[in-house]
Amino acid sequence: MEVYGKVWLSKLPIEWMCWITAMVLLYFSNPHAHHFTLCPLDNAGFDWCPGCGLGRSITLFMHGELSASLEMHWLGIPAFFVILYRIYTLSKGIINR
């Protein structure tokens, strides 16, 4: 039984696992607290980055704070739906195999 589980798990697309993990982590993160960033521009000391606030915007949207989400980054809501659509299409591929 254990070998079967490992084979099944190894057939899952890495991209699918990354998007699912990212969405779960975004949901459980606190968008109102400043935290470590992976943004290379922010880490290099630049004050502005075109993507900064996108993750917090998605988190705010998932928690129902629509206006705060739009204020944080106007592409957060469309990005949320694009990511959900990508998860959906990858899931269809998993099911059809």
VEXPA-765896 format. One line per 10 residues: number of its first residue (from 1); their letters; for each residue x negated, y negated, z negated of C-alpha. Coordinates in Angstrom, 2 decimals, padded with zeros to 5 digits. Example, Ala and Ser with C-alpha at 12.3 -4.5 7.8 and 13.67 -1.06 7.14 Angstrom:
<kekols>
1) AS) -012.30:004.50:-007.80  -013.67:001.06:-007.14
</kekols>
This chain:
<kekols>
1) MEVYGKVWLS) 000.00:000.00:000.00  -002.82:-002.39:-000.83  -004.51:-001.87:002.54  -001.25:-002.60:004.35  -000.90:-005.88:002.44  -004.40:-006.97:003.40  -003.78:-006.17:007.07  -000.50:-008.12:007.03  -002.12:-011.09:005.31  -005.03:-011.14:007.75
11) KLPIEWMCWI) -002.59:-011.46:010.68  -001.09:-014.71:009.38  -002.30:-017.74:011.33  -004.75:-019.87:009.38  -003.09:-023.04:010.69  000.26:-021.89:009.30  -001.26:-021.18:005.89  -003.00:-024.59:005.86  000.18:-026.52:006.69  002.24:-024.63:004.10
21) TAMVLLYFSN) -000.46:-025.21:001.46  -000.74:-028.90:002.37  003.01:-029.48:002.11  003.22:-027.69:-001.25  000.26:-029.66:-002.62  001.73:-032.94:-001.35  005.06:-032.14:-002.97  003.48:-031.53:-006.37  001.05:-034.47:-006.24  001.72:-037.81:-007.89
31) PHAHHFTLCP) 001.89:-040.53:-005.21  001.80:-043.31:-007.80  -001.62:-042.34:-009.21  -004.92:-043.15:-007.51  -006.86:-040.00:-006.84  -009.89:-038.72:-004.96  -009.63:-039.13:-001.22  -011.06:-037.13:001.65  -010.88:-040.17:003.94  -014.37:-040.73:005.39
41) LDNAGFDWCP) -013.70:-044.44:005.98  -012.60:-045.02:002.39  -015.54:-043.02:001.06  -017.87:-045.11:003.26  -016.56:-048.29:001.62  -014.25:-049.62:004.33  -011.14:-051.36:003.02  -008.81:-050.32:005.85  -008.14:-046.98:007.49  -005.29:-046.25:009.92
51) GCGLGRSITL) -004.36:-043.06:008.08  -004.71:-044.16:004.47  -001.45:-043.75:002.60  -000.06:-041.16:005.00  -000.15:-038.31:002.48  001.36:-040.46:-000.25  004.04:-041.60:002.19  004.97:-037.97:002.91  005.03:-037.22:-000.83  007.28:-040.20:-001.53
61) FMHGELSASL) 009.63:-039.13:001.28  009.82:-035.57:-000.08  010.85:-037.05:-003.44  013.58:-039.16:-001.86  011.84:-042.53:-002.17  012.54:-043.66:001.40  011.73:-047.36:001.08  008.53:-046.69:-000.89  007.53:-044.14:001.76  008.00:-046.68:004.54
71) EMHWLGIPAF) 006.02:-049.30:002.60  003.14:-046.88:002.00  002.77:-045.87:005.67  005.38:-046.17:008.40  004.25:-042.94:010.10  004.75:-040.78:006.98  008.33:-039.82:007.77  007.68:-038.90:011.43  004.55:-037.00:010.37  006.63:-035.03:007.85
81) FVILYRIYTL) 009.00:-033.86:010.58  006.18:-033.11:013.03  004.48:-030.92:010.41  007.77:-029.16:009.61  008.32:-028.50:013.31  004.81:-027.09:013.62  005.41:-024.80:010.64  008.68:-023.70:012.26  007.06:-022.88:015.62  004.22:-020.99:013.96
91) SKGIINR) 006.75:-019.08:011.84  008.68:-018.07:014.97  005.44:-016.65:016.38  004.86:-014.66:013.20  008.39:-013.25:013.23  008.27:-012.34:016.94  005.08:-010.30:016.56
</kekols>
